[in-house]
Amino acid sequence: MRAVVETVADDALPMYKTPFIRVTEIWVPNEEGTHLVLADGLFSGLDEFERVARETRFAPDEGLPGKAWAAQRPIVLKDLVNSYFRRGAAAAAAGLTCAVAIPVFGDTLKGVLVLFCGDDPDHVGAIELWHASQGSYEMSFVDGYFGTADSLEWAAKHMLFMKGTGLPGETWQRGQPVVFAGLRGTRFLRFEKAEEVGITRTIGIPVHTPAPGDFVLTLLSAQSTPIARRVEIWMPDGAGGLTLTDGFCERAGSLAGASRRVALGEGTIGTAAATGVPAVSGDLERDDPSQAAPSGLETLVALPVHTDGFGVTLAVWYL
């Protein structure tokens, strides 16, 4: 187990251009349960945008986090200036053009994870939202952000997925995160379109909410501007902890079989699993020294997936 970690850490991971996700925020209900307040975030040095976020709070249906809270479903917003987004001027000044809000529900709302993307000529990758109506046999495209991958967006808008088919359909069927460390030879049905624009790896995340039907969020990553440099799936092990069961790394490739374990409450990953609240770490050496993150990785995002009968599974990505 230790050898797996050290093999990955032998060399620094490849350098890349500006990452596809620029800013990550975690909004949680206040003590009264009346508003969302900023609990934590990764702001990539965008100090003014962070300052405005920390001075802002949202009632249900107010701003992007509040809209996702009230609607009880993920929301993709591609216009941060001329919309209900309340921090448009700060977003424009920071070069942020799109955001995705992901509400995390257990018995009640645990938090809202918001991911922000920017806009530049080399921005390759995609965030897609898929939905199957209650009782439906097919999952269809709702919305997404594709950077420069226009052909992939066209294909998404013209596809339907049966349960168990393709990345959205397989994630829907399993009810757990699914990763494809490579596309050719997998169940990813759009691999030719993806390869044309440089997409190399994907992750599907089910978003379980009280809203009718089923939602799946898919993150499509390019090596030049990756969604993340490393993605991990952590599953409950039935013994008071979680085990790393799958994932991919831009340095090491597939992490299938790269078993590691953390106890509930241990570090950022264990804390997210124990509380069911999304979590981030901006300094892995300080916050998670026992988890031996691969060299060159400094930040971590942990997104809990609440599933009936299985406890909390985590989708974790490192930047």
C-alpha positions as CSV (number, residue, x, y, z in Angstrom):
1,M,0.0,0.0,0.0
2,R,2.7,2.4,0.9
3,A,4.7,1.5,-2.2
4,V,1.8,2.7,-4.4
5,V,2.0,6.2,-2.9
6,E,5.8,6.4,-3.1
7,T,5.7,5.2,-6.7
8,V,3.4,8.1,-7.6
9,A,5.5,10.5,-5.6
10,D,8.9,9.7,-7.1
11,D,8.5,12.4,-9.8
12,A,6.6,15.6,-9.7
13,L,3.4,15.5,-11.8
14,P,3.5,17.2,-15.2
15,M,3.1,20.9,-15.4
16,Y,-0.1,22.3,-17.0
17,K,-1.5,25.6,-18.0
18,T,-4.3,27.3,-16.0
19,P,-6.5,24.6,-14.5
20,F,-10.0,24.2,-15.8
21,I,-11.5,24.9,-12.4
22,R,-10.2,28.3,-11.1
23,V,-12.1,28.7,-7.8
24,T,-13.9,26.4,-5.4
25,E,-16.3,27.5,-2.7
26,I,-18.1,25.7,0.0
27,W,-21.3,27.3,1.3
28,V,-23.1,25.9,4.4
29,P,-26.2,26.8,6.3
30,N,-25.8,29.2,9.3
31,E,-26.8,28.1,12.8
32,E,-30.3,29.4,12.3
33,G,-30.7,27.6,8.9
34,T,-31.8,30.8,7.3
35,H,-28.8,31.6,5.0
36,L,-25.8,30.1,3.4
37,V,-22.4,31.4,4.5
38,L,-18.9,30.7,3.1
39,A,-17.3,27.9,5.1
40,D,-14.1,27.5,3.0
41,G,-12.7,27.8,-0.5
42,L,-9.8,27.6,-2.8
43,F,-9.3,31.0,-4.5
44,S,-6.0,30.7,-6.5
45,G,-4.8,34.0,-5.2
46,L,-7.9,35.9,-6.3
47,D,-8.0,37.9,-3.0
48,E,-10.6,40.4,-3.9
49,F,-13.1,37.8,-5.1
50,E,-12.5,35.9,-1.9
51,R,-13.0,39.0,0.2
52,V,-16.4,39.7,-1.5
53,A,-17.4,36.0,-1.0
54,R,-16.6,36.2,2.7
55,E,-18.8,39.3,3.1
56,T,-21.8,37.7,1.3
57,R,-24.5,35.4,2.4
58,F,-27.5,33.9,0.6
59,A,-31.1,33.1,1.5
60,P,-32.9,30.3,-0.3
61,D,-33.4,31.1,-4.0
62,E,-30.9,34.0,-3.7
63,G,-27.7,34.1,-5.8
64,L,-26.3,30.9,-7.3
65,P,-25.8,28.9,-4.0
66,G,-29.3,30.0,-2.9
67,K,-30.8,29.0,-6.2
68,A,-29.3,25.5,-6.0
69,W,-30.5,25.2,-2.3
70,A,-34.0,26.1,-3.2
71,A,-34.2,24.1,-6.4
72,Q,-32.6,21.1,-4.7
73,R,-30.6,20.3,-7.8
74,P,-27.3,21.3,-9.5
75,I,-27.3,24.5,-11.6
76,V,-24.9,25.6,-14.3
77,L,-24.7,29.4,-14.8
78,K,-22.8,30.6,-17.9
79,D,-23.4,34.3,-17.4
80,L,-22.0,35.7,-14.1
81,V,-22.5,39.4,-15.0
82,N,-26.0,39.8,-16.6
83,S,-27.9,37.3,-14.4
84,Y,-29.0,36.7,-10.8
85,F,-25.3,36.1,-9.8
86,R,-24.7,38.6,-7.1
87,R,-20.9,39.0,-7.4
88,G,-20.8,39.8,-11.1
89,A,-18.4,42.7,-11.0
90,A,-16.0,40.7,-8.8
91,A,-16.2,37.7,-11.0
92,A,-15.5,39.7,-14.1
93,A,-12.5,41.4,-12.5
94,A,-11.2,37.9,-11.6
95,G,-11.7,36.5,-15.1
96,L,-14.4,34.0,-14.0
97,T,-17.1,33.4,-16.6
98,C,-19.0,30.3,-15.5
99,A,-20.0,28.5,-12.3
100,V,-21.6,25.2,-11.3
101,A,-23.4,24.9,-8.0
102,I,-23.8,21.4,-6.5
103,P,-26.0,21.0,-3.5
104,V,-25.1,18.2,-1.1
105,F,-28.1,16.7,0.8
106,G,-28.1,14.2,3.6
107,D,-31.3,14.3,5.8
108,T,-31.0,18.1,5.2
109,L,-28.8,20.4,3.1
110,K,-25.2,19.8,4.1
111,G,-23.7,22.4,1.9
112,V,-23.3,23.8,-1.7
113,L,-20.1,23.2,-3.6
114,V,-19.5,25.9,-6.3
115,L,-16.9,25.5,-9.0
116,F,-15.9,28.5,-11.1
117,C,-14.3,28.3,-14.6
118,G,-12.6,31.1,-16.6
119,D,-12.4,31.7,-20.3
120,D,-9.3,31.6,-22.5
121,P,-8.4,30.2,-25.9
122,D,-6.7,27.1,-24.5
123,H,-9.4,26.2,-22.0
124,V,-10.1,22.5,-22.9
125,G,-12.4,20.4,-20.8
126,A,-16.1,20.1,-19.9
127,I,-18.5,20.0,-17.0
128,E,-21.8,18.4,-18.0
129,L,-25.1,18.0,-16.1
130,W,-27.4,15.1,-17.0
131,H,-30.9,14.3,-15.8
132,A,-33.4,11.5,-15.9
133,S,-37.0,12.3,-15.1
134,Q,-38.7,10.2,-12.4
135,G,-39.6,6.8,-14.0
136,S,-37.7,7.6,-17.2
137,Y,-35.5,5.0,-19.0
138,E,-33.2,7.7,-20.5
139,M,-30.9,10.4,-19.2
140,S,-30.6,13.6,-21.2
141,F,-28.3,16.6,-21.3
142,V,-29.4,19.6,-19.2
143,D,-26.6,22.1,-19.4
144,G,-22.8,22.4,-19.3
145,Y,-19.6,24.3,-19.8
146,F,-17.2,23.2,-22.5
147,G,-14.5,25.8,-22.9
148,T,-13.3,25.5,-26.5
149,A,-14.8,22.0,-27.0
150,D,-17.7,23.1,-29.2
151,S,-18.0,19.7,-31.0
152,L,-18.3,17.8,-27.8
153,E,-21.0,20.2,-26.6
154,W,-22.9,19.5,-29.9
155,A,-22.6,15.8,-29.4
156,A,-23.8,16.0,-25.7
157,K,-27.0,17.9,-26.8
158,H,-27.9,15.2,-29.2
159,M,-27.4,12.1,-27.1
160,L,-29.6,10.1,-24.7
161,F,-28.2,7.5,-22.3
162,M,-30.0,4.4,-21.1
163,K,-29.2,3.3,-17.5
164,G,-25.8,1.5,-17.6
165,T,-24.8,3.0,-21.0
166,G,-22.0,5.5,-21.3
167,L,-20.5,7.5,-18.5
168,P,-23.8,9.3,-17.4
169,G,-25.8,6.0,-17.7
170,E,-23.2,3.9,-15.8
171,T,-23.0,6.5,-13.0
172,W,-26.8,6.6,-12.9
173,Q,-27.0,2.8,-12.6
174,R,-24.3,2.4,-9.9
175,G,-25.4,5.5,-7.8
176,Q,-21.7,5.9,-7.1
177,P,-18.9,7.9,-8.7
178,V,-17.4,6.3,-11.9
179,V,-14.0,7.1,-13.4
180,F,-12.5,6.3,-16.8
181,A,-8.7,6.7,-16.6
182,G,-8.6,6.5,-20.4
183,L,-11.4,6.7,-23.0
184,R,-10.5,4.4,-25.9
185,G,-11.7,0.9,-25.2
186,T,-14.0,2.0,-22.3
187,R,-17.8,2.6,-22.2
188,F,-17.3,6.3,-23.0
189,L,-19.4,6.5,-26.2
190,R,-18.1,9.8,-27.4
191,F,-14.4,9.0,-27.2
192,E,-13.7,10.0,-30.8
193,K,-15.2,13.5,-30.3
194,A,-13.4,13.7,-27.0
195,E,-10.0,12.7,-28.4
196,E,-10.4,15.3,-31.2
197,V,-10.4,18.1,-28.6
198,G,-7.9,16.6,-26.2
199,I,-10.1,15.1,-23.5
200,T,-8.3,12.1,-22.0
201,R,-10.0,11.2,-18.7
202,T,-13.5,11.5,-17.1
203,I,-15.4,11.2,-13.9
204,G,-19.1,10.8,-13.4
205,I,-20.7,11.9,-10.0
206,P,-24.3,11.1,-9.0
207,V,-25.9,14.1,-7.3
208,H,-28.6,12.7,-4.9
209,T,-31.1,15.4,-4.0
210,P,-34.8,15.5,-2.9
211,A,-35.7,16.8,-6.4
212,P,-37.6,14.4,-8.6
213,G,-35.5,12.2,-10.9
214,D,-31.8,11.5,-11.0
215,F,-28.9,13.9,-11.7
216,V,-25.3,13.1,-12.8
217,L,-22.5,15.5,-13.1
218,T,-19.6,14.6,-15.5
219,L,-16.2,16.2,-15.5
220,L,-14.2,15.7,-18.7
221,S,-10.5,16.4,-18.3
222,A,-7.8,17.4,-20.8
223,Q,-4.1,16.9,-20.0
224,S,-3.2,20.5,-20.9
225,T,-5.9,22.1,-18.7
226,P,-7.1,19.3,-16.5
227,I,-10.1,19.3,-14.2
228,A,-7.7,17.9,-11.7
229,R,-4.2,16.4,-11.7
230,R,-5.4,13.4,-9.6
231,V,-8.9,12.0,-8.9
232,E,-9.8,9.4,-6.3
233,I,-12.9,7.5,-5.3
234,W,-13.2,6.6,-1.6
235,M,-15.7,4.0,-0.4
236,P,-16.9,3.1,3.1
237,D,-15.1,-0.1,4.2
238,G,-17.6,-1.2,6.9
239,A,-14.9,-0.9,9.6
240,G,-15.2,2.7,10.5
241,G,-13.1,4.1,7.6
242,L,-12.9,4.5,3.9
243,T,-10.7,2.8,1.2
244,L,-9.4,4.3,-2.0
245,T,-10.9,2.0,-4.7
246,D,-10.4,3.8,-8.0
247,G,-9.2,6.9,-9.7
248,F,-6.6,8.3,-12.1
249,C,-3.5,10.5,-11.9
250,E,-1.9,12.5,-14.7
251,R,1.5,11.1,-13.5
252,A,0.6,7.5,-12.7
253,G,-2.5,6.7,-14.8
254,S,-5.2,4.5,-13.4
255,L,-5.4,4.1,-9.6
256,A,-7.6,1.0,-9.7
257,G,-6.3,-1.3,-7.0
258,A,-4.2,1.4,-5.4
259,S,-5.6,0.6,-1.9
260,R,-5.2,3.2,0.9
261,R,-7.3,3.7,4.0
262,V,-8.3,6.6,6.2
263,A,-10.4,6.5,9.3
264,L,-13.6,8.6,9.7
265,G,-12.6,12.1,10.9
266,E,-9.0,11.7,9.8
267,G,-7.7,14.6,7.7
268,T,-9.8,16.4,5.0
269,I,-11.0,13.1,3.5
270,G,-12.1,11.5,6.7
271,T,-13.7,14.7,7.9
272,A,-15.8,15.1,4.8
273,A,-17.0,11.5,5.1
274,A,-17.8,11.9,8.8
275,T,-19.7,15.1,8.4
276,G,-21.1,14.7,4.9
277,V,-20.1,18.2,4.2
278,P,-17.8,19.1,1.2
279,A,-14.3,20.0,2.3
280,V,-11.2,21.5,0.8
281,S,-7.5,21.7,1.9
282,G,-5.3,24.5,0.5
283,D,-2.2,23.0,2.2
284,L,-2.0,19.3,2.2
285,E,1.4,19.1,3.9
286,R,-0.1,21.0,6.9
287,D,-3.7,19.6,6.9
288,D,-3.1,16.0,5.8
289,P,0.5,15.0,6.6
290,S,-0.5,11.4,7.3
291,Q,-2.1,10.9,3.9
292,A,1.1,11.2,1.9
293,A,-0.3,13.1,-1.1
294,P,1.8,12.7,-4.3
295,S,4.5,15.3,-4.7
296,G,3.5,18.5,-6.6
297,L,-0.1,18.4,-5.2
298,E,-1.0,21.1,-2.8
299,T,-4.8,21.4,-2.7
300,L,-7.7,18.9,-2.4
301,V,-11.4,19.0,-2.9
302,A,-13.6,16.3,-1.2
303,L,-17.2,16.0,-2.5
304,P,-19.5,13.6,-0.4
305,V,-22.0,11.5,-2.3
306,H,-24.8,10.4,0.1
307,T,-26.3,7.1,-0.9
308,D,-29.1,5.1,0.8
309,G,-27.7,2.0,2.6
310,F,-24.1,2.7,1.6
311,G,-23.1,5.6,3.8
312,V,-21.0,8.4,2.3
313,T,-18.8,7.9,-0.8
314,L,-16.3,10.6,-1.7
315,A,-15.2,12.0,-5.0
316,V,-11.8,13.6,-4.3
317,W,-9.7,15.6,-6.7
318,Y,-6.2,17.2,-6.2
319,L,-5.0,20.4,-8.0
